[in-house]
């Protein structure tokens, strides 16, 4: 699959940590297959990647666009109508 079109940006650098994953998943669920969101974070969101794997299987793509040291940007795409 080619790079999905970014439809939303979620910058969680100033969001309370306990609210970050909820905001990210809420945004992801609004995407349609072929669309993506851009996640901007202040640390490597690798634990979020594992949560996506556990909850969505292979129905998403994960592409680092920037990897620190102060800012991480990840394009997270919806690849199938897994969840709505």
N, C-alpha and C positions, 0 to 999 in steps of 0.2 A: 504494500500500500504506500502511495506517495504521502508526503507530509500533509497532515490534515490542516484545514484552514482554522486559524485561531479566531474564535468568536468571543472570548472573554478573557480578561486578565484578573487574576486573584493575587493581590499583593498582601501577604499575611505577616509581613515584617512588624507591623504595629498592631496586630490582632492578639488578644490574650491567648496564650498557648492552648488552653483547653477548648477554645472555640475554633481553632484553625482547621482541624480535619473536618468538622461539620460544615464549615463554610466551603471548603474545597469540594467535598462530596456533593453538597447541594448544587454547586455550580456545574460539576461534571454531569449530574443527572439531568440537567436542562439541555445538554448537548444532544445533537442527533448524530448518527453514524457519519463519519467523515469530517466532523468538526472537532476542534480542540480548544483547550484552555491553556493559558500561559500562567504557570505558578511562579511567583517571585517569593523567595524565602531568604532568611538570614543564616541558614545552615543547610547542609545536605539533607534533603527530605527522604532519604533511603527508607526509614521506617514506614513512611506513607506509601512508598512503592510496594512494600510487603503487604500492607493493608489492602491496597488495590488488588494485588494478586490473590489474596485470600478471599476477598469479597466479589471480585469480578472475573477471576480466571484470566483468560486471554482476550478479553473484550476491550482492551485499552492498549494504547501505545505510550511509551515513555521515552522522551528524547531530551537529554541535557543540552541546553543552549549556552549556559554559563555555569561554571563550577567553581565558585568561590574566588578568593577566600572570604569576601564579605557578602557577596550576593550569589545566589543560585537561581537559575531560571530553567524551568522544565516545561516542555510542551507535552501535555497529557491529552491524548486523543481518544475519542470513543470510536471503536472499530466495528461494533455490532450493536444491534438494538437489544442489549442485554438487560437494560434497566431503564426505567423512565419515571 
